[in-house]
Amino acid sequence: MRNRTVLKGVLLLALAGSMAACSDEPQAETPQDEVGNETLAAAMAGSDDVSSMSKALQETGLAQVFDGSAAYTVLAPSNDALAALEEEQALNDEEHRALLAAVLREHVLPGALTPEDIENAIEVQNGAVSIQTMGDGTMRFAMDGEQLTVTDQNGRSANISGDAILASNGVVIPIDGVLKTP
C-alpha cells in the first residue's frame, strides 16, 4: 500500500511537470531555472549555502554517487542545521560515518525534481505529495500558504529555504532543517 502511495506521488510529479511544459503560457526563465554543466557533487561543493552537506557527503563516500549520470534530488539542510545535528550527535567522529550516511540518504530522492515540479504535483493532487527517499523513508511535501514544506515520516518538518540549484544530473533543494536524525 505504501509503495502505491509513493508511486502515485512520483507519477503525479511527472504529470505536473509535463503539464507545465505543455502550457500555452510563456515560461519565464529565471537564474535558478538554468541547468548547470556541473554534477550535483560539484554544484554542492561550489555553493556556500550547502557546503556542510557537501562536506558530509564527501566524508561518508556518498559524494561520488552524485558525480555519476543518475538523476537525484538532494534536500540539503542549511549549514547551521547540519552543524547543530553533528554537534549534538557527534557525527563528525570517524566511528559515526555509517550513521551519518544513513541520515544523508534520507535527504535524497530519486529523479530530478524542482520545487516548482513538486508544487505543481501538489496542485494537481489537491493536497500533499509523498515521495520515497533513497534511504527507504518517505517525505511528504505540502504547501503552508506560499511556503513549500517537507515532513519526514516521524513528523519532523523543514521549509524550502533558498533557490534550487540545477545540476547536470539533478537538483539541490536547500532546506532549513535536518529531517531525519539518528
N, C-alpha and C positions, 0 to 999 in steps of 0.2 A: 504494500500500500504506500509506504514512504517513497519507494523508488518511482511509483506512478506520479506522485505529487511533484517530486523533483523533476522528472521527465516533462511533466506538464509545464512547469516553470521555464525550463530551457526551451521548449517548443514555443511558448508564448513570447519569450525573448527574441527568438528567431523571427517569429511572425511580426512582432512590433518593429524590428529592425528593417524587415523587408517592406512593411507598410510605409515606414518613414522614407525609404528610398524611392518608393513609387509615388510619393506625394507630388501634386502639381505645384505646390508652393516652392519657391526658390529656397534652397538651403543656404543659410548664412554661414560662411566659413569664419571660424574663429581660430586663434592661435592653437588652442588645445585640440582642435579638430584635425590638425596636421599630423600625419603619421611620421614618426621619426625613422631614420635609417638604422638606428642602433637597436640592439636587442633589449629586452626587459632588464637584464642584468646591468648592461651599460647605462641604460636610462636611469635606473635607480641609483647607481653609483655616482651619476652626474647631477643628481638632484639634492639640494641642501635639505629639503623638506622631509625626505625619507632616507637619509643617509644611514641612520641607525638600522633600518630594516635591511638595507643593502649589506651593511657590515655583518649583521646577524646571519643573513643568508650565506655570506662567504664563509663565516666561521663554522657553519653546520654542513657545508658542502653542497647546499641546495642551489647556490647561485649558478652553478654550471648547467642546471636544468633550464634556467632562463636564458641561456646563451644558444639554445637549440632552436629548432624550427617550429615546435609545437606551440600553440597559442594558449595563453593563460591570462587571467585577470588576477592581479595581486591587490588585495585590500591591505594597504601599507599603513600601519599605525604611525602616528607622529613620533618624532624623535623623543619628545617628552614622555609620551605614553609608554613607549618601549623601554626607555631608561628607567622609569618607575617600576615596571614589571621586573626588569633584570636586577634592579637593586633589591626589590622585595623578595624575589625568588632565588637570588644568587645565580642567575642563569649564565653569567659571564664565565663561571668556572668550567674548566675542561670536562669534568665528570657529568655536567648537566647538558652537554651538547645535544644528546638524543632527545631530551625533554624539550629543549628549545626548538629543535627541528619539528617535533610534533605540534608545538604551538604555532609555528610558522605555516605548516601545511594546512592548518585550519583557516588560514587567511588567503588561500589560493583557490581560485575557481577555474574550472576547465573552460577554454574558449576565451575570445577577446570580447568583453562587454564593457561598453562605456556607461557612465551614469545615465546618459540620455537613453540608451537601449533599455536599461533597467526601468527608468521612469515610464517609457512607452509601454513596456510589458505590464507594469502596474496599472496603467490607464486602461489597456486592453482587457485586463482581467478584472477591473473594478475593485482592486484590492491588492494585498501583499503578494509577493512572488518569492518562492523558496528555491534555493539553488544548493546542490550538494558540493561540498568542498573536496579538495584533493586528500584531505585527512579523513574523509568519510563522515564529516559532520554536515550540518545544514545551516545555511544562513538565510534569514528572512529579510527581504527588503520591503520597505513601506515608505509612504510619504507622510511626514508630520508637517502639515501646512505646505510650505515651499521647500522644506528640508528633506532630503533623502536620508533615511536611516537604515541601518543594518543591525540585526539582532541574531545572536547565536542561539542554539537550541537550549541553552541554560538561562536565557533571558538577559545576557549582557548586551548592551547596545552601544553603538557609536554612530556619529554623524559623518557624512562625507564632508571633508574639511579642506578642500582645495581643488584645483584643476587637475583633471586626469592627465596622465602622461601616456601618449600613444606611441608605442614602440613597434618595431617591425614584426614582432611576434606576440603582441598582446597589449594589455592596458594596466597601468598602475593607478589605483584609485586611493588617494590619501584619506585616512580616517582619523578621528580624534581620540581613539581609544584602542585598547587591546581587547579583542573579543573573546578569544579562547585563552584561558590561563591553565597552568599545570595543575 
